[in-house]
Amino acid sequence: MQKRSQADEDLIKAIFTSNDKFRKGSKLPNLILDARPKANAYANAAMGKGFESPEFYHNSARYFLGIENIHVMRDSLNKLLDGSFSFSFLFLFFFFSFLFFSFFSFLFFFL
């Protein structure tokens, strides 16, 4: 049996409820994104830790993103933000990242 956190469930329910106001009756599910690979999440669950289960949330789906080592990703971002690159490069990087993710979010949610 998976451990449950009422505080986590209340928070996600509030997020999903506020999101429904903007989705105007869309039948697409709310997404729960877990950055870990699925195998890591299940291994952590076997040790008494957990992850969110869509069965406890109305109109939701869970996806594992498969990032092997999130700590390496965080360290890389920190090095980038510590001034390794110029401000103009950072601005362009985040601007185009925003456009990229906005475009694919639009495709996923509205098409």
Backbone as CSV, one residue per row, in Angstrom:
resi,resn,N_x,N_y,N_z,CA_x,CA_y,CA_z,C_x,C_y,C_z
1,MET,0.842,-1.194,0.000,0.000,0.000,0.000,0.881,1.249,0.000
2,GLN,0.572,2.146,-0.855,1.342,3.380,-0.985,0.966,4.359,0.119
3,LYS,1.999,4.999,0.710,1.746,6.020,1.724,1.083,7.215,1.057
4,ARG,0.147,7.840,1.785,-0.550,9.003,1.243,-0.354,10.184,2.186
5,SER,-0.344,11.370,1.595,-0.223,12.600,2.362,-1.449,13.460,2.072
6,GLN,-2.253,13.691,3.085,-3.457,14.498,2.901,-3.095,15.918,2.472
7,ALA,-1.997,16.455,3.008,-1.573,17.807,2.629,-1.210,17.860,1.139
8,ASP,-0.492,16.841,0.652,-0.151,16.785,-0.775,-1.411,16.681,-1.632
9,GLU,-2.329,15.814,-1.216,-3.553,15.628,-1.984,-4.395,16.901,-2.010
10,ASP,-4.464,17.607,-0.883,-5.216,18.874,-0.834,-4.577,19.926,-1.742
11,LEU,-3.237,19.991,-1.745,-2.537,20.958,-2.589,-2.778,20.673,-4.070
12,ILE,-2.634,19.419,-4.465,-2.836,19.075,-5.875,-4.292,19.287,-6.275
13,LYS,-5.212,18.958,-5.402,-6.631,19.201,-5.696,-6.888,20.692,-5.914
14,ALA,-6.284,21.543,-5.086,-6.451,22.996,-5.240,-5.852,23.482,-6.557
15,ILE,-4.689,22.957,-6.924,-4.055,23.338,-8.193,-4.936,22.908,-9.361
16,PHE,-5.406,21.671,-9.331,-6.245,21.172,-10.419,-7.561,21.948,-10.502
17,THR,-8.142,22.280,-9.362,-9.393,23.030,-9.353,-9.198,24.418,-9.954
18,SER,-8.108,25.090,-9.600,-7.856,26.417,-10.157,-7.557,26.320,-11.648
19,ASN,-6.915,25.248,-12.069,-6.606,25.047,-13.474,-7.881,24.808,-14.294
20,ASP,-8.879,24.131,-13.727,-10.115,23.829,-14.443,-10.838,25.098,-14.881
21,LYS,-10.679,26.184,-14.127,-11.340,27.443,-14.478,-10.826,27.984,-15.809
22,PHE,-9.574,27.701,-16.141,-8.974,28.218,-17.362,-9.107,27.252,-18.543
23,ARG,-9.458,26.019,-18.266,-9.502,25.007,-19.318,-10.849,24.945,-20.017
24,LYS,-11.856,25.601,-19.467,-13.174,25.741,-20.103,-13.749,24.394,-20.554
25,GLY,-13.820,23.455,-19.641,-14.467,22.181,-19.932,-13.661,21.188,-20.750
26,SER,-12.375,21.391,-20.887,-11.540,20.460,-21.636,-11.592,19.076,-20.993
27,LYS,-11.617,18.054,-21.815,-11.646,16.674,-21.327,-10.244,16.100,-21.126
28,LEU,-9.210,16.876,-21.496,-7.844,16.407,-21.312,-7.514,16.350,-19.827
29,PRO,-6.732,15.357,-19.397,-6.435,15.222,-17.977,-5.427,16.259,-17.478
30,ASN,-5.493,16.518,-16.175,-4.436,17.282,-15.514,-3.228,16.359,-15.412
31,LEU,-2.035,16.907,-15.614,-0.835,16.084,-15.630,-0.070,16.172,-14.326
32,ILE,0.367,15.027,-13.854,1.296,14.929,-12.734,2.606,14.460,-13.350
33,LEU,3.617,15.333,-13.371,4.896,15.008,-13.990,5.925,14.685,-12.921
34,ASP,6.508,13.521,-13.019,7.563,13.089,-12.109,8.850,13.041,-12.915
35,ALA,9.855,13.809,-12.509,11.088,13.928,-13.291,11.909,12.640,-13.296
36,ARG,11.720,11.777,-12.335,12.521,10.550,-12.232,12.140,9.519,-13.292
37,PRO,13.039,8.577,-13.540,12.644,7.408,-14.329,11.648,6.570,-13.516
38,LYS,10.778,5.862,-14.182,9.750,5.065,-13.508,10.375,4.047,-12.544
39,ALA,11.468,3.405,-12.953,12.115,2.397,-12.096,12.588,3.011,-10.786
40,ASN,13.130,4.231,-10.837,13.589,4.905,-9.613,12.419,5.210,-8.685
41,ALA,11.304,5.642,-9.262,10.133,5.968,-8.446,9.604,4.726,-7.729
42,TYR,9.536,3.598,-8.439,9.047,2.367,-7.813,10.046,1.825,-6.791
43,ALA,11.331,2.005,-7.043,12.339,1.591,-6.055,12.210,2.428,-4.786
44,ASN,11.985,3.730,-4.930,11.782,4.592,-3.763,10.509,4.202,-3.023
45,ALA,9.476,3.841,-3.756,8.218,3.425,-3.119,8.423,2.159,-2.295
46,ALA,9.266,1.261,-2.768,9.559,0.031,-2.027,10.280,0.331,-0.720
47,MET,10.966,1.492,-0.645,11.672,1.887,0.578,10.795,2.763,1.475
48,GLY,9.501,2.869,1.154,8.598,3.635,1.998,8.377,5.069,1.559
49,LYS,9.029,5.462,0.486,8.799,6.796,-0.067,7.711,6.658,-1.122
50,GLY,7.363,7.736,-1.776,6.263,7.565,-2.712,6.256,8.532,-3.856
51,PHE,5.148,8.485,-4.577,4.878,9.396,-5.678,3.364,9.495,-5.806
52,GLU,2.922,10.519,-6.508,1.489,10.756,-6.615,0.841,9.716,-7.528
53,SER,-0.324,9.259,-7.126,-1.059,8.273,-7.897,-2.301,8.927,-8.490
54,PRO,-2.492,8.836,-9.799,-3.634,9.487,-10.434,-4.981,8.965,-9.946
55,GLU,-5.000,7.770,-9.383,-6.276,7.216,-8.924,-6.884,8.028,-7.774
56,PHE,-6.071,8.852,-7.109,-6.577,9.659,-6.003,-7.023,11.049,-6.443
57,TYR,-6.883,11.371,-7.731,-7.203,12.704,-8.234,-8.123,12.596,-9.443
58,HIS,-9.173,13.372,-9.447,-10.121,13.385,-10.555,-9.450,13.915,-11.823
59,ASN,-9.667,13.243,-12.932,-9.213,13.690,-14.254,-7.711,13.998,-14.276
60,SER,-6.906,13.005,-13.914,-5.464,13.228,-13.897,-4.717,12.046,-14.522
61,ALA,-3.492,12.318,-14.941,-2.604,11.293,-15.484,-1.188,11.596,-15.013
62,ARG,-0.417,10.541,-14.738,0.956,10.703,-14.271,1.915,10.244,-15.369
63,TYR,2.973,11.021,-15.554,4.013,10.678,-16.520,5.374,10.817,-15.854
64,PHE,6.240,9.842,-16.117,7.613,9.906,-15.645,8.461,10.469,-16.775
65,LEU,9.290,11.468,-16.470,10.083,12.145,-17.484,11.406,11.446,-17.770
66,GLY,11.840,10.569,-16.880,13.021,9.759,-17.147,14.350,10.484,-17.026
67,ILE,14.411,11.557,-16.240,15.682,12.250,-16.039,16.499,11.424,-15.040
68,GLU,17.604,10.889,-15.505,18.377,9.948,-14.693,18.928,10.554,-13.405
69,ASN,19.543,11.712,-13.496,20.148,12.291,-12.304,19.788,13.772,-12.242
70,ILE,18.721,14.061,-11.540,18.212,15.427,-11.454,19.215,16.346,-10.754
71,HIS,20.067,15.780,-9.899,21.060,16.599,-9.185,22.116,17.148,-10.155
72,VAL,22.497,16.349,-11.138,23.440,16.818,-12.152,22.790,17.929,-12.969
73,MET,21.517,17.768,-13.290,20.788,18.808,-14.035,20.753,20.103,-13.228
74,ARG,20.464,19.993,-11.925,20.409,21.176,-11.060,21.775,21.856,-10.987
75,ASP,22.828,21.065,-10.827,24.176,21.633,-10.756,24.550,22.337,-12.059
76,SER,24.161,21.759,-13.189,24.444,22.393,-14.480,23.721,23.726,-14.598
77,LEU,22.472,23.771,-14.183,21.723,25.022,-14.226,22.349,26.061,-13.301
78,ASN,22.762,25.638,-12.115,23.407,26.570,-11.184,24.695,27.149,-11.768
79,LYS,25.493,26.319,-12.427,26.717,26.813,-13.059,26.386,27.813,-14.154
80,LEU,25.341,27.527,-14.895,24.915,28.438,-15.950,24.491,29.776,-15.360
81,LEU,23.763,29.733,-14.262,23.264,30.955,-13.643,24.321,31.695,-12.835
82,ASP,25.408,31.029,-12.479,26.478,31.657,-11.695,27.327,32.633,-12.507
83,GLY,27.009,32.816,-13.750,27.736,33.802,-14.531,28.679,33.219,-15.551
84,SER,28.538,31.928,-15.829,29.389,31.330,-16.834,29.120,31.905,-18.220
85,PHE,27.916,32.417,-18.404,27.527,32.972,-19.689,27.060,34.410,-19.496
86,SER,27.032,35.143,-20.562,26.602,36.539,-20.480,25.091,36.619,-20.286
87,PHE,24.653,37.762,-19.824,23.230,37.988,-19.601,22.440,37.821,-20.891
88,SER,22.962,38.301,-22.006,22.231,38.211,-23.273,22.021,36.754,-23.683
89,PHE,23.029,35.906,-23.467,22.876,34.496,-23.780,21.795,33.875,-22.909
90,LEU,21.822,34.175,-21.603,20.806,33.634,-20.704,19.411,34.094,-21.105
91,PHE,19.288,35.376,-21.441,17.989,35.890,-21.859,17.485,35.124,-23.083
92,LEU,18.331,34.963,-24.082,17.922,34.245,-25.286,17.601,32.785,-24.991
93,PHE,18.395,32.145,-24.157,18.165,30.749,-23.796,16.789,30.579,-23.155
94,PHE,16.486,31.387,-22.138,15.201,31.249,-21.450,14.042,31.706,-22.316
95,PHE,14.248,32.722,-23.132,13.191,33.200,-24.017,12.798,32.107,-25.009
96,PHE,13.782,31.498,-25.678,13.460,30.466,-26.647,12.982,29.184,-25.972
97,SER,13.464,28.888,-24.773,12.941,27.746,-24.020,11.472,27.960,-23.707
98,PHE,11.131,29.180,-23.291,9.738,29.506,-23.004,8.883,29.341,-24.253
99,LEU,9.352,29.840,-25.378,8.588,29.696,-26.623,8.407,28.236,-27.005
100,PHE,9.464,27.453,-26.874,9.411,26.035,-27.210,8.378,25.306,-26.364
101,PHE,8.461,25.473,-25.056,7.529,24.774,-24.177,6.109,25.315,-24.306
102,SER,5.955,26.601,-24.537,4.623,27.169,-24.736,3.982,26.588,-25.985
103,PHE,4.750,26.465,-27.050,4.232,25.926,-28.304,3.761,24.492,-28.116
104,PHE,4.589,23.649,-27.478,4.198,22.261,-27.313,3.088,22.095,-26.284
105,SER,3.024,22.974,-25.282,1.908,22.942,-24.346,0.619,23.280,-25.073
106,PHE,0.681,24.276,-25.948,-0.497,24.653,-26.729,-0.954,23.471,-27.586
107,LEU,-0.019,22.823,-28.257,-0.379,21.671,-29.096,-1.014,20.565,-28.273
108,PHE,-0.442,20.287,-27.114,-0.923,19.195,-26.290,-2.300,19.491,-25.718
109,PHE,-2.514,20.697,-25.216,-3.759,20.994,-24.514,-4.895,21.452,-25.418
110,PHE,-4.604,22.023,-26.565,-5.666,22.610,-27.354,-5.936,21.907,-28.669
111,LEU,-5.077,21.007,-29.069,-5.325,20.310,-30.334,-5.718,18.871,-30.113
